[in-house]
Amino acid sequence: MKRIAAVAVVAALMSVSLVAVATAHTVKHDSTVTFQVKFNGPEADTFEGKVRSDSDRCVANREVRIKREDDNGDVESFAKDTTNADGEYSVRQGYLEPGHYYAVVRRKVLRENELHTHVCKRAVSSEAVIVDGPFP
């Protein structure tokens, strides 16, 4: 009788562990980032845009990095900002050197443990090409 009870307990524990493995999952939310340069005449120019996603949790508090690629292919992080609750960001800049400017929003982990991985995907904007600078 004790042997049957022990076998039943072991079988129950194995089924619970298999259920836990079967429910483990990864959720990846798509993200996009828009980018534009707003030329403000005599005032400092502004980089601005918005992060969008299929999950509201992926738009707020995302770090957006503005990158600049020069004619030699060298890339530098030029500026950064964090999105507001609506996913919007804005960075005021002064003189813009010639180059290709674009925005990158890094992957954001929402939840990660042995059973769940929930992430917001990385996104890169379409580039804005600045040929001549400074702009009036």
N, C-alpha and C positions, 0 to 999 in steps of 0.2 A: 504494500500500500504506500509506504514511504517512497519507494522507488518511482511509482507512478506519479506521485505528487511532485517529486523532484524533476522528473521529465516534463511535466506540465509547466512548472515554473520556468525551466530553461526554454521551452518552446515559446512561452509567452514573452520572455525577455528578447528572444531572437526576433519575434514578429514585430515587437515595438522598435527594435533597432533597425529593422528593414523598412518599416514605415517612415522612420526619421530620415533615412537615406533617400527614400523615394520622394519625400517632400522637399528635399534640398533643391534650391533653384537660384538662377541668376536672372535679374531683371535689368535690362539696359534701356534707359530712356534717351531718345534722340534729342539732340540740342542743335540749335543754329545760332549764329551770331551775325548781326548786321554791322556795317561799318561805313562811316562817311566822315569827310572832313568838312567842317563848316568854317568858311573863311569870313572873318569878322572885321575886315578892313583894317583900321589902325589898331584894333584890339587884338589880343592873342587869339590865334586860331584854335578850334576845338575839334577833338575827335569825339564822335558820339555814335551810339548805336543801341542795340537791344539784343538780349539773349532770349530765345524762345525755346520751348520744349513741350513735349506731350505730357509732362508732369509739372505742376505748379511748384513743386519742391526743387526743381532744377533751374529756376530763373533768379531767385533772390540770393544775394550773398555769393555770387560767382565772381572770381577774380578774372578780369579781362586784361590781357597784355597786348599792347600795341607793339608790333614788330616793324622794323625797317630793314629792307634788303637793298644794298647799294648796287651799283653797276658791276662790281666785282663779285657779287654773289654772297658777300658777307652779311649776316643777319645779326641784328642787335635788338634787345628789348628796349624800346624807346620810352614807353610810359605804361602805367597800369592804373586800374580803378576797380572798384567792387560794385556790382550791380545793386540797385535798390530793390524794393519789394516787387516792382513791376518788371524787373529785368533790364532796366535802363542804366546806361553808364555815360559819363561825359568827362573828358580830360582836356583841360585848357593847356595849350602849348604856345610857344612863341614862334620863332623862326623855324620853318620846315626846310630841311635840306632835301635836294633831289633824291628820289628813291622810290621804292615800292613799299607802301604802308598797308598793313592789314591787321586784323584783330584775331586773337586766339583765346579761347576759353578752355581751360584745362578740365580734365575729367574730375568729377566730384563724386565721392563715395557717400551714399546716403546711409547704407547699412551693410555691415560685413561681419559675418560670423560663420561658424561651421555649417549652418543651415541656409543662410540667405546672403546673397550679394545683390545689392541694389545700387546702381551707379547712373550718373548722368554722363552721357558721352562727351568727349572732346569735340570742339567745333572750331573751324577756321573760316573766316569771312572771305568773300571774294575780295581780291586786292583792289586798292585804289592807287593808281599810278600818279605820282607827283613828278612831273618832268622838270619843271623849272620852279625855283623858289628864290627869294621869298615872294609871297603874293601880296598885292596891295589890299 
